[in-house]
Amino acid sequence: MTAAPILALRGVHKSFGPVEVLSGIDVTLLSGEVLALIGENGAGKSTTMKILAGYQPATAGRIMLDGKEVRFDSLHDGEAAGIVLIHQEFNLAEQLTVEQNIFLGRELRRGLLLDKWRMRDLTQQYLGRLKCRIDPDTPVSRLSNSDKQMVEIAKALSRDARVLIMDEPTAVLTGSEVEVLFEQVRALRAAGTAILFTSHKLGEVAAIADRVTIMRDGAVVRSDMVAAMTEDDMATAMVGRDVSALYPPKPGVAHDARIALQVQGLTVPGHAQDINFTLHQGEILGIAGLIGSGRTEAMEGLCGLRPATISALQIEGQPLAIRNTADALNNGLCYMTEDRKLRGLLLDKGMRVNLTLQALARFGRILIDRRAEDAALAQAVKDFDIRAGSADVLVGNLSGGNQQKLLLAKIMQSEPRILIVDEPTRGIDIGTKQQIYTFLRALAASGKAIIVVSSEMQEIIGLSDRVLVMRQGRIAGTLDGDAITEDAIVRCAMGVGADPDERAA
């Protein structure tokens, strides 16, 4: 690895009006090296990356390219200098095909005509490098989130970047997809590309990065070789407090706890078949399984978000029929979506509108009581530690962690008896994860019944009193107590675990 600086920030400040979000940032990117930039949501990572790539100007300080000070007036200036940013949020045209997205604005021509054969061939090559079998003619709107992320990465590979900046590239990828991505990162590093990588998954940082720079509250608090730091060291530097006890203790479910929810014969056509389970008051029930196992679809069907049939459903002993989301909400069954940006929040609206929208009837029938809404928002900001410069800030300008806390506060406005949270900590930092885990455990302690759907194995193990493992749309096994281990969950998910009939559901 050569230690040749390609791109650097020196004493960079950034302010939005009177609010300073970056204070004296120094970052150096070296050729043939992976630098991890980590920190809590709101620490300033995304703003730093956008300044490096030309998406935003710095308020003060210098950008150095090959040792010389430069000014990027737009993202086009950054790309012209060989700097490519893979956004945390998808930057794709949904109505266009995969091939059209990869070459959008850089179409290849043969004379006056588009060279469609060449673009198609190159698209297949870029996707092939990622072991991704997407048809180049597929409209992006039809792709899953993980496939969209692969298209974003393929688009970046097509630009032959000198500097590749990756903002949470693995947030929606499966384990095997992450490893394929890391293979490409290692190949690019070996070819001399400078890579800036950010992730809330510290195990990934340890696996792929050479150096790590840690930010907190808009400033760099530590920069070191990854080999010189443990994951606990990184986490403590990020949040300024000990987070080694990430998961709160499990007190166990009382033997005489009432059954909050009983489900028999839940079937979601094409996704889940004959799902049976019970959920007790004060219990956190984890639902695990591989991508495509039907976890999310089953819970959406249960809550009336997609067509489903249920042989029998009881909430606190009362037989019910849930035909739609209104039925679910009216009976205290609430679902928190895994996709906060597309389905959970209105990004172009303020926090007050988002907080009260689902429970609007509580704030007036004909006229909305703005004073009551403001009071509810003030209480939610306090209870959920939502950090925003102003109560009037647009939700799209909040960090991912604060968006997630606002979404949870929104769901709680409906006063659920049973709460289903899907991927509760996707794309958020370790400090905010700890806060959400503590809140969920406190809800359980108050007698609420909670279902957690998660792709993160340690999250399922650390939070759950009991775990249902799904495979190919069915329950493959039920685990509780000391039996909740990574090995047991994986074996069930792969179809080599215990028969679900051998364990009580």
N, C-alpha and C positions, 0 to 999 in steps of 0.2 A: 504494500500500500504506500503510495507517495503522499507526502504531506504538502500538497500544493493547494493553497487557498483558491477557490474559484469564486465564491460568493460570501459576503459577510455584511453584517449590520454593525455599526459602531455608534454607540450612544444614542440609539433611536428612541424618540418619544412619539406618542400618538395620543391626540385628544379628540373627542367628539364634543364640540361645544366646550362647556366648562369642565367636563369629565375627562380626566387623564386615564387612559387604559393601558398605556405602556410607558415605562419610566426607565430610560437609560439602558436599553437592551443591547447587549453584545452577543452576536451569534456568528460562528465561523463554520462554513461548509468546505470540506476538503475533498479533493478528487479521490475516488476509490475508497470512500468511507460512508458508513451509514450513521447519521446523527439522529438520535431520538430526542424529540422535543416533547416534554411531558409536563403536566400540571393539572390542577383542578379545572372544571368548566368555569370559564370566566377569568382564568389566569392570564389570558392574552395570547394563547398559542395561535389561534386562527388569524388574529390580526397580524401577528408577526409573520406568518406564512404569506398572507396576502400582500404585505409590504415587500417581502422578498421577491414575489412573483409579479409585482407591478399592478396588482388589483386595487391597491390603496396607496396613497402617498403618505409618507411619514410627516409628522408635524415638525420634527427636528431630528438631527442626526444624519448619518451618512450611509449610503449603500455602496459597497465596494465590489467591483467585478474585475477579477484578474488583477487585483491590487490597485485599481484606479477607481476613483469616485464616479458613479453614474447616477442618472436620474431616469426612472421609469414613469412615463406619463400615462401608461395604460398597460393592460395585460398583453397587448400586441408587442409592446417594447420588450416586455419580459420574455415572451416566447421567441422573439427575434434574437434575443441573447442566449437562447437555448435553455430557458427556465420553464418547466412545465409543472403545473399544479393539478393534482387530482383532488377534486373537492370532496369534502365530507358529505355534502348534499349533492345529489345527482345533478349534473349539468348537461342533460341530454334532452333532445327534442323528441318528445313522446310519440309524435305522429310520424316521424321519419323511421326508416329502417336502421338496422345496426350498421350496415355499410355506409349509409348516408351520414349517420352521426359521426363515424370515425373520420370521414373526409370532409365534414361540413366546413366550408370556408377555405378548404385546401384541395378542392376537387382536381383530379388528374385529367388532363385533356390530350386528345390526339387530334391536332389541328383545331377546328372549331367545335368539335364534338367531345363529349365526356368519354373518357377511356374507362367504360364500365367494367370491361373484362379485367383490366389491370387492378382497379380498385377492389373488385371482388376477390381476386387472387390474393392481394395483400391482406385484405380483411381476414380471409381464412388463415393466412400465415400468422397474423398477430393473435387471433383466437386460438390457433393451434399451439402457440408457445405457452398459452395459459391452460392448455388441455380442456378448452371450452368448446362444446359442440353446438353452438348456436348457429342457426341458419342466418347468413348475412342479410337475407331478405325479410327477416322477421321485424315487424314494427316494435319499437322499444316499449310501447305501452303494454305489450303482451308478455313482457319478461318479468321474472321474479326479481326481487331486490338484489339477490346475490348475482344473478346474471347481469343486471344493470351495472353493478359494480365491476364485473369483469369487462364489460364494454368500456367503461371509463378507463380501466387500466390498459386495455388494448389500444384505446385512442391515445393514451399517453405514450405507449411504446412506439406508436407510429410516428412520433415526432422526433425520435433520436435525440433525446434531451441530454444536455451536459449536466443539468441539475434537475433532479426529479423530487418534487415535494408532494408527500402523500399524507393527506389529512384524514385520519381514521379509516384507512382503506379496508380494514378487516372487520369492521363493525357488523356487517351483514353476511359475512362469508362463513361457510362451514370449515371444519378443521382441515379437511383435505384440500379445499380451495385456498386456505391460508398457506399451506405448505407449498402449493404450486406457485403462489405469489412470491413466497420467500425464495424459491428457486430462481425466479426471475430477478429478484432484488440482488441475490448473490452474484448472478451472472453480470448484471449491470455494474455492480461494485467492482468486480474483477476487470471489467472493461474500462474503468476509470471514471464512471459517473459518480457525481456527488449526490447523495440521497438524504433527504430530510424526512423522517418518519415519525408520526405521532400516533399513539394508541393509549387507551386506558387499561389495556391488558398488559400488566407489567411482565408477565411471563414471555410475551411476544417481544417486548423491549429487550429483555435479557437474551432472547434467542437470536435476534437479528442485528442489533445495534452494536457499534464499536464504542461510541461515546454517547453520553446522555447530558442534556441541558434541561434543568428543572426550573419551571417558572411558578411564581406565586404572587397573586395580587399585582400583576403587570410588571414584575421585575424578575430577573434571573437570580435564583437563590443558591444554585449549585451547578457546576459543570465538571464532569469527571469521566474517566473511562468506565464503561459498564462493568468490567471485571473487578473494579474497586468498590462496587456497591452491591448490596443485597436488595431484593425486592422490598423488604421492610424499610431499608434506608431510603429508597426512592419514595415510597409512600409517605414516610414521615416528613421528608423534605417537601413534598407536594402540599401537604395539608397543614403542616406546622404542629402536628400532634401525633401521638402514638395511635396507629390504626391496626396494630397486630391482632387485636381482638375485633376482627371485622364483623363477626356475626354475634348477636346477643345470645345469651344462654337459652337453652330450650327447657322450660320448666316441665314439659310433658302435659298431655291432655288428661284432664280429670276422668277417672273411671266412670263417674256418673254424669259426664257431659252429655247434654241433649244432642240429638241428631238435628243439625241445622238444615241439611240438604240430603235428599235421597233420590238418586237417579237410576232408572231402570230402562234399558233398551233404547238408549240415545243413539240415533243413526242420522248421519249427515251424508246424503248421497254423494258417492265418489270420494269420500274422505274418511268417514268413521262409521263403524258398524257395531251395534249392540254393546254400547258402553254402559257399564253398571258400576256405581260407586256410592259411598256415603261420605258425608263431611260433618264433623262435629263442631259445636260451638267451642271457640278457643283454640281451634286446630289450624295449622298451616299445612295444607296438602300440596305437595309438589307434583307437577306433571312433567315427566321427562320423555325423551325419545329423539330419534334422529330427525333431521329436516325431512319433511314430507310424511311424517308418521301420523299426522292428523290432529296433533295437539290443539293448535289454534282453531282449526275448523270445528272441532268438537265443542270447544267452549263458546265459539261464536254461535253455533247452532243451539246450544243450551240457552243462550241469552236472546234468541230471536233475531240475530244479525244475519243469519243465512237459513235457507230451508232445512228443516230437520223434523224427524218424528221421534216421539218419546213415549214408551209404553206406560210409564208411571213416573210422576214427579211429585215430591212432597217437600215443602219448606216448613220447617218446625212442626212437622206432623200433619200439615194441612195439604190435601191433594190440590194440585193446581194444573192449569194448562197455560203454557207460555207460547203465544202466537207471534209476538213481536217484542221490540225493545221496551215499549211502554208497559206491557204486561210484566216484564222482568223488573223494571224500575219500580213499578207500583207495589211489587212484592219484595222489595229490598234486595234484589239481585243485580249487582252492578259489574260491568266489565270495563277494564282499562286496557285500551288497545296497545299493541306493540309498536304502532306507527304513529307517534305523537304529532308528526309534522303534517301528514296527509289526512289522517282520520281523527286525531285527538284534539287538535288545537286550530284556531283560526289565526294564522301567523300575521295577517295584515290588520288584526284588531288588537285592542289593548288588553291588559290583564283582567280588568273588571268584567268586560263582556265575556271573555273566555271562562272565567271562574263561575259565573252564575247561569250560563246558557242552559246547561242540562237540568237545572233546578229552578228555572225562571218563575214557576208558579209560586215559589216561596217569597218572591220579591214583588208580587203584585199581579193582578189579573188583567186589568185594562191599562192602568198606568204603572210603570215600574218605579219602585221606591229606590231612587238613586242613593239616598243617604244610607239605606240598609245595605245596598250593594257595596258602597264604599267601606262600610263598617266590616262587612264580611271579607272584603279584600284585605283590609288592614289586619284582621285576625289571621287570615290564611298566610299572609306574608310573615307574620310573627311565628305561627305554629309550625310552618313548613320551612322556615329560614329561606324564603325566596329573596334572592339578592338582585335588585334592580336599581338603576340610577334614579328612576322616577316611577310613580304609580301609573303614569300615562305612557310608558314605553310600549312600543309595539312588541308583541310576543315573539315575532320573528327575529328581533334583535337581542333576545335573551340567550344566554348560553344554554347548551343542551341539558345540563343538569338542572338549571332553574326552570326550563320548560317542563322537564319531567316532574319536578316538585309541584309546579302549577297544575299539571294534568292530574296528579294525585289529589291535590286540594279540590279541583273541580269535581272529581268523582265523589269525594267525601261530602260535598254539598248535598248530594242525594240521600245521605244518611243510610248507607247500605247495611244490611244485616249480614249479607254474604258478598264478599268482594273477590273478583277474579282479576288478577293482574298478569298481563302477558308481557314477558321480557321487561321486568320492572326497572332494570338498570342498563339497558342496551345503550352504548355510546356515552356513558357518563363516568365521571372520575371516581376514584376510590373513596374519597371523602364523602361525596354525595351518596355513593352506594351505602356506606356505613349509616348515614342518616336515614335512608329509606328502609334498610333492614331493621333498624331500631324502631322506626315508626310502625312497620308491619307487625313486629313482635308485640308492640304495645297494643295495637288493635286486637290482636289475638287474645292478649291478657285481659282485655276489656270485655271479651265474650264474642267478638266478631268471628265469623268463620271465613277463612281465606284460602283461595287456590292460587298458586304461583306456577305459571307456565314459563319455562326458561330453557335456553340452549346452553347455559353455563353450568357445567357439572358441579363446580364447587358451590355455586349459588343454591342449587337444588339441595345438595348435601348439607350446607351450612344453615339453611332456613327451615327445612321441612321436618315436620313431626312424622309424616308418612309420605311415601312417594308412589305414584302410579307411573309405570313405564309403558309407553305406547309403541306399537310396531305395526306398520301397515294398516293403520286405522283401527286397531284393536288394542285392548289392554293386555300386555304381555306379562305383566307381573306386578305385584304390590309388595313394597318393602317398608319396614318400620324399625325404629330403634337402631340398634347396632348393625342391623342388616343393610342400612342405607350406606352403601359404599360405592366408589366409582366402578369397581370391578363388577359388582352385582348389577348396577344400572346398565353398564355396557353389555353384559351378557344377555339381559332381558331385551335390550334394544336390538341386539343382533339375532335374537331368536334362539339363544342357547341357555336362557335362564329358566327359572322355575315356572311351571304351568300356573297361570293365575288362579286356577281352581284350587291349588294347593295352599293358597294364602287367603286370608279373609280380606275382602275388599271393603 
